[in-house]
Amino acid sequence: MMGMHGMMKPLFVFAGVCCFAARDEGCDATLEESSLKGAGPCTKAGVEQLSDPQTRALMKCFHECAAGYHLETGKGNDALAVPERKTCNSQYWKVTCDSVLLKCSKPFAEFPNSCSGVVRANGSPLYIAFYSYCAPDWWGWGYKHVLHTSIVLGKGNVCAATYNFNTEKGSCLGLVEGKTCDKAVHPIQPPLPSGLPYPYFPPPGEEDSWRSWLFDPDHPYRFALLAGLLIPAIFVCACLCICRCRTKYRQNLRELEEVEIPIRVNRS
């Protein structure tokens, strides 16, 4: 167990964190737990279902370390994600939540923007991306700023979540307090870390793609989705109307027959 302790501490190892000068740009980002999506350890419920107790403790610490960050600018297109929590204690080891060096598509204060970095859990790389963009709100009445994260645990296993952000200390990947969206602004691809098991980062919001496609007037597949929804709806409505008309016709026919029968009886 001592050997395991030495191997596992710290849980998250971040290389190349250095030389951050201007820190006048930044924000506090807090994970919105209800937004967690993905298979297996992507959610807290999935972590509890892990059979191996050490893996379960490992992923619990990952969730604790990722619960809140201070995102700040660096030199050029570099940025830094500093965890609010410094350590995570479990029955197996004490984990240090270190900062994550991020490479961004644009300078930190520009919008839309995206950044990516790599952390390691038990020697395995986890690829993390942050995105800032504008998306339709749930009902499609307007647009909202989004600070999204995607975490690639491995091929075919991608976690997704959104962060609430406070930009009182500056901006957050171009997101500024008080500014609103008047149209959808799609997320852009972050720089690709070495070893990423995809040719690109899976784009954010895939789990809600039908909503974003439907309410985004600039989305290329919007009309295809509308047609896919409206045509079956029209067909169902037509079938219901036909059935209702047939039922009404049969009811009227029975009423006529009930009137004719007494008349025939009286004439006889």
Secondary structure as UniProt FT lines:
FT   HELIX           2..8
FT   STRAND          26..31
FT   HELIX           33..35
FT   HELIX           40..42
FT   HELIX           44..48
FT   HELIX           53..65
FT   TURN            66..67
FT   STRAND          68..73
FT   TURN            76..77
FT   STRAND          78..83
FT   STRAND          87..89
FT   STRAND          94..96
FT   STRAND          100..104
FT   TURN            108..109
FT   STRAND          113..121
FT   TURN            122..123
FT   STRAND          124..136
FT   TURN            138..139
FT   STRAND          143..154
FT   TURN            155..156
FT   STRAND          157..166
FT   TURN            168..169
FT   TURN            173..174
FT   TURN            177..178
FT   TURN            194..195
FT   TURN            204..205
FT   HELIX           206..208
FT   HELIX           209..215
FT   TURN            217..218
FT   TURN            220..221
FT   HELIX           222..267
//
